[in-house]
């Protein structure tokens, strides 16, 4: 008889992340780019859901997160959302 290791199931829970410098609670540990933007809008961050979302990954490093991209979030997750025509 062999046993197989299975990673424990991760139950959804609220995770506080940062979007444009503001705290935002999302249901994690996984969230889509669209879910992150929708949560930010609902919690008063001055963005719109059509903004481009990027994950901050160290000094001057960012990765664009698409609306359908499912990513793992934690308390250190930081995002920046800018208008689609913003070149910053």
RAVEN-V553448 format. One record per backbone hydrogen bond with DSSP energy under -0.5 kcal/mol. CO is the residue of the C=O (numbers start at 1). NH is the residue of the N-H. E is the energy in kcal/mol with one decimal. If there is no record, write none. Layout:
co: <CO & CO>
nh: <NH & NH>
e: <E & E>
This chain:
co: <9 & 13 & 15 & 15 & 17 & 18 & 19 & 22 & 24 & 24 & 26 & 26 & 28 & 29 & 31 & 32 & 33 & 34 & 35 & 36 & 37 & 38 & 39 & 40 & 41 & 45 & 48 & 51 & 52 & 53 & 54 & 55 & 55 & 58 & 61 & 63 & 64 & 65 & 66 & 66 & 67 & 69 & 69 & 71 & 74 & 77 & 78 & 79 & 80 & 82 & 83>
nh: <11 & 28 & 17 & 26 & 24 & 79 & 22 & 19 & 17 & 26 & 15 & 28 & 13 & 73 & 71 & 36 & 37 & 38 & 39 & 40 & 41 & 42 & 43 & 45 & 44 & 47 & 51 & 53 & 82 & 65 & 80 & 57 & 63 & 61 & 57 & 55 & 66 & 53 & 33 & 69 & 34 & 33 & 71 & 31 & 77 & 18 & 56 & 20 & 54 & 52 & 86>
e: <-0.7 & -3.7 & -0.7 & -2.5 & -2.6 & -2.9 & -1.9 & -2.7 & -3.2 & -0.5 & -3.0 & -0.7 & -2.2 & -2.6 & -2.7 & -2.1 & -2.3 & -3.0 & -2.3 & -2.2 & -2.5 & -2.5 & -1.6 & -2.7 & -1.7 & -2.5 & -1.9 & -0.5 & -2.1 & -3.1 & -2.6 & -0.5 & -2.1 & -1.7 & -3.4 & -3.3 & -0.6 & -0.6 & -0.9 & -1.1 & -1.8 & -1.1 & -0.6 & -2.4 & -2.3 & -1.9 & -2.9 & -2.5 & -2.7 & -3.1 & -2.4>
